[in-house]
Amino acid sequence: MKIDKKNEGDCRVRLTITAPAEETAETYGKILNTFMRNAQLRGFRKGKAPKDVILRVFGPQIDAEAKRALCSDLIDKAVAQEGLEVAAIVGARDITFSPGNGIEFTAFVDVEPTFKTPKYKGLPLKFKAPTVSDDELEKQLSLLRETFDTTAESAEPMKDGDYANISFESDLALEGAAADDPAAHYVKNENFWLQVGEKPYYEAIPGSAKALLGLKAGDDFSFEASFANDFHVESLRGKKGSYKGKVMKVNAVVHASDEDFCKGVQAASIDEIRDRLRQRMLAEREQQERSRLHDEIDAIFTKKATFDVPGSSVQIAARAIGERVISREIQGNVKGRDEVESYVRDHAEELHAKIDAEAKNYVRLNYIGRVLAKELDITATENDVRALADAEAQAYSRRDPSVSGEKIFARIKKDGEIGYYQDRIRYSRVVDWIIDNDLKPAAK
């Protein structure tokens, strides 16, 4: 066998492999014999057809099988002979073969990159220990408590947070509006509920919340409304109008008692609820701090990691992150659903470049993670990838209940991305090790 090796860049090697007939005869003979044993042709018993008949009928299939087998075997031998550390066998092309002359073809192989592992101890970063102030805790306690509030009809003047049922007319002009335009409910309505107060969760009609504050059932009202340019009812955007009407009914907020509040969250006391909230808030803030440090460490490693990476690995990473990159770009640049398709089409080249650049960075970090994970005895299994798929499915469940962890895992496996996700998990665990062992102060 003769091998001509040439570096193609980006960790890709081209191997031109030539093997004479005497080196291919055994493989070809085995395949031919298999066809001769199993062939069933009219006029012959199974396995009894002459060789020339078998070649005439199955010659192209036999040659195709021989090419596949020879290419696979010879690539493995060439890789071993050249001492290549293979990341992936990309494929073979320009194959010429005949039993009398042997085989010649070109194979493309992605090889593992060589790089200097960046320093991971003593990074110029600090873990900021999370804290929760008493004011922050009480605010969260109040918000949680409000979820157990109820309402009851009241004859008293409305207070902040109460709800009013009103009947009204306005002078809003809706020329040319369709009969079923939702804006009609804002022009005249005899049964409209809204919340009043200085800062309601949602102001159904601009200007109404403060205008109705302090009124009671039976009182008349009037106010001016100015609809924002992004108001959810399109035909009302940017419009102004006067409203006049009457408060028909008031539902006042009834705050939950301490007993009902504790019962609702299955706690023995308000102090227990405070303790739970504080621990939850501390855990959330620690996770936020970890995310910040992950990003900082990514940036440090990425800045130092400028080595070439295998194109096949980049393709896998691009498939894994492509949808996320496109979604991010759409959120920042597209205002309506109708614009999504045209934006993706018009910015295809730009989006492809961003996906490719991010994919390369991910692959570089994965390689760094592999080296450090080996040093730190950190592993990631296929079951870890399955758990990751389950977590992703849970995040999607509210939007699409049909998405399951098993479906996501099956797609990952089908696309050959198991190794990529194992690399991502290993890298993430390496960064967690750095945070816990080098950046986070020891617990007292």
Order of alpha helices (4+ residues) and beta strands (2+ residues): beta-beta-alpha-alpha-beta-beta-alpha-beta-beta-beta-alpha-beta-beta-alpha-alpha-alpha-alpha-alpha-alpha-alpha-alpha
